[in-house]
């Protein structure tokens, strides 16, 4: 194994409390080159809803308002709208809003779930998580998901999920993944750090990152998508910020194209740094 790769593995083992299985020696993949001009706006769009960071009309969801179910506190959101969370929540925030949009503002929040996801989106048209400027929030699940067999991440969403705001967010997935959605995951402006037993970020329809910084340490794949044979689905687009990924499997594994542009990325996967079933389109200077 090359010295640089060895150092990265050592950093990974020191930084993450999870144990990695044994692995063989791998060569660092060659850096791919851009071979065509891409109109990224045709792949996905950033809507006004995605960019909404307003909290003026938000209803505060107080820690003491949690309902005790199966010996765990639950904060259930059944209607669309904006909700403000502050302080410490020992339990789960669950969204079951059918086809309505839900906006959660996480302002210096810590959510610790003893069973299942910290934030569980069972149903919604779209969910936006905002981390306001000059704020920092932490989300943690636990290794126990016996009451939530269909969930697989600390932030698990069955709808489109956007994380925005210029604050900082830390997500710890002790059961499997850190952030996971069945649709598209977008990260805008935010400084995001995740650690996971499984994958770091997973968006089945695609993952778009236009944040300030991204730090992923995981035993599985850093960023993963799986939709195939559908136009503009299964992509990974890294379009801003400083990106660092250290993964026990693949750095990025996309079912379609990987786009890296307007960013600085240091990506290392023990099996392979970048892999996809489409093209790897990397702007000169993006990959270290």
N, C-alpha and C positions, 0 to 999 in steps of 0.2 A: 504493500500500500504506500502511496506517495506520502511524504512527510506532511504536506499541507492537509491532506485528507485525514491522516492520523491525528493531527492536532485538533481538527474539527470534531472527530469522534470523541476525543478526550474531553473537549469542552462540553459536548453534548452529555456525556455520562456524568460530568460534574454538575451541570446545570439542571438536569432533570432528575427527579426522584424515582422515576419509573425505570425498571430494568429492561434492557434490550436483550433479545435472544442473540445467540451467536451468529456471526455472519462471515462470509468469505471475503477475500480481498477483491476490490473492484477498482478499475481504472476510472479516473475522472473523465466524464464525457467531453468531447470536443465542443467548443462553443459554436452553435448554429449561426447562420447569417441570414439577414433579411433578403428575400429573393423577389419580393413584389411590394407594390404600394398598397396599403390597406386603408379603407375608410372605416375606422372603428365605430363611427356613429351608426353604421348599418348593422352592427353586431348586436348592440344594445343601446338603450337611451337612459339618460339621467333625467328624471322628471322633477317637477316642482315638489312633489311629495317626497321624493328621495332626498331632496336638499332641505326639507323643512326642519329647522332646529328650534322653532318658536315654542315657548312654554307658557305664554300669557294666558291661554284658555285651559291649561291643563288642570285636571282634578288631582289633588294629592292623594296618593294611596299610602295610608299610614301603616307603619309596622304593626301597631296594636290592632289593626282591623283584620288580621289574618284569621281564618276559620280553621279550627282544629279538626282534621279528617285523618283517620288512621294514624293518630299520634304524630301528625305532621301539620304544620301551619300551611295554609293555602290562601293565596290572594288570587281570586278568580275574576277575570275581566270578560264580561259577556256582551258588551256593547262597544261599538267603535268610538273613537275620540282620542284625546290626549290625556296621559296620566303621568304624574310626577312622583318619583320615588326618591326618598332621602333616608339616610341612616342604614341600620342593619336589619336584615330580614332573614330569619332562620326558617326556611321552608321553600316553597315554590310559588313563582308567579306564573299563572296559567291563563292563556288567552283562548277563549272559545267564542269568537265573535262572528261566526258564519262567514258572510261575504262583505264584512265591513273592514275599514282600515283602522289600525290601532297604532298609536304613537306613544312609546314609552320614553320618558326623559329620565335618564339615570344620573342623578346629581350627587356625587360623592356617596355612592351606594355600595354596600356589600351584601350579596345574597349568597347564603350557604344552604344548599339543599341536602338533607340527610338521606333522601331517597328520590331518585329520578332527577330530571333536569332542573337547573336553577330557573330557567325561563323555558316554558313549554307552550309552543303555539300549536294547539290542536286544530284550530280553524280560524281563518281570517282572509280577507281579500289581499291584504299586505300588512306587514309589520315593519315599523321604523324604530330603531333603538338610537336615541340621541345621547351622546356624552358631551355636555356643555363645556364651553371654554373654561379653562382653569379648574376643571374638576377631574377626579379620578375615581373609577369604579372597579369593583372586583366581583366576579361571578364564579362560584364553585359548586360542582356537584359532588357526589360521593361514589364509591364503587358499587353501591346498591341500587338496583333498578327493578327489583322484583314486583313493584306495583305499577311499573311503566314498561311493559315488555316491547312496546312499539317504538319507544324513544331510544335514541342512541347518542345523545350529545348533551353537554352542559347547557347550550342554547340550541334547542331542537325546534325547527319550524316546518310546518306542512304547507307554508305559503312563501311567496317572495319575501325576502328579508333584506333590509338595508340598515347598516350601521353608519351613523354620521356624527357630526359635531367635532370640534377641535380639541376635545379633552382626551384623556387616556383611559383605555379599557383593558383589563386583564381577565382572561377566561381560562379556567382550569378544568379540563375534562378528565376526571379520575376514573370514569367508567369506560368510555370509549373516545368519541370525538369531542372537540372543543366547541365548534360552531358548525351546524349542519342544517341545510334546508333542502327540501325536495325540488325547489324551483331555483331562482337566481339569487345569489348572494352578492350584494354590493357593499363595499366599504369605502366611505368618502371622508376625507379630511382627518379622520381619527388616527391616533397612535394606538395600535392594537398589538397586544402581546398574548400569545396563547401557548399553553402546554397541554399535551393530550396523551392519553394511553393509546388512542387510535390515531385518526387523522386530525390535522390542525383545523383547516377550513374545508368544508365540503358543500358544494352547491351542485345538485344533480344536473340542473339546466345550464349552469355556468357560474363562474366566479369573476367578479370585476373589482379590482383594487385601485382606488385613486386616493388613498389615504396619505397620512404624513409619514408613518413608519409602520413596519410590520415585522414582528419577531415571532417565529414559530419554532418550537422544539417539541417533537413528538416521536412516538415509537412507530407510527404508521407512515402515511404519506402527508407531506406538508399541505399541499392543496390538491383536491381531488374532484373530478367531475365524471359523470357516467352516461349522460344522454348521448345517443348515437342516431345517425340517419335522420336527423331533424335539423332544418336550416337554422343556423345561428344558435344551436344548442350544444352544450358540452364544452364550451370555450373556457379558457383562462386568459384574462387580460390584466396585466400588471402595468399600470399607466402612470404611476407617480411614486414618490417617496423612496425611503431607504428600506430595503427588504432583506431580511436574513432568515434563511430556512435551514434547519438541521433536522433531518428525518431518518427514522430507522428503516424506511423502505424507499420510496421515491420522493424527491424534492417536490416536483410537480408532476401529476399524472392526469392528463386530460383526454377525454374521449374524442375531442376534435382538435382545433388549433390552439396553440399557445402563442400569445403575443406579449412581448416584453419591450416597452418603449417608455421614454421620459422617466426612467427610474434608475436606481443603483441597486443591483441585486447580487447577493452572495448566497447561492443555493447549493446545498449538498444533501444528497440522498445516498444511503449506503448501497442500495441496489442500482440507482441511476439518478442523476441530477434532474433531467427533464425527459419525459417520455409522453408521447401522444399518438393518436391514430390519424391525426391530420398533419399540419405543418407546424414547424417551430420558426416563428418570425421574430427575430431578436434584433433590436436596434443596436448599432455599433456603440460600444462603451457601456451598455447596460449591465452585462454580466462581468463580474470580477474574475 
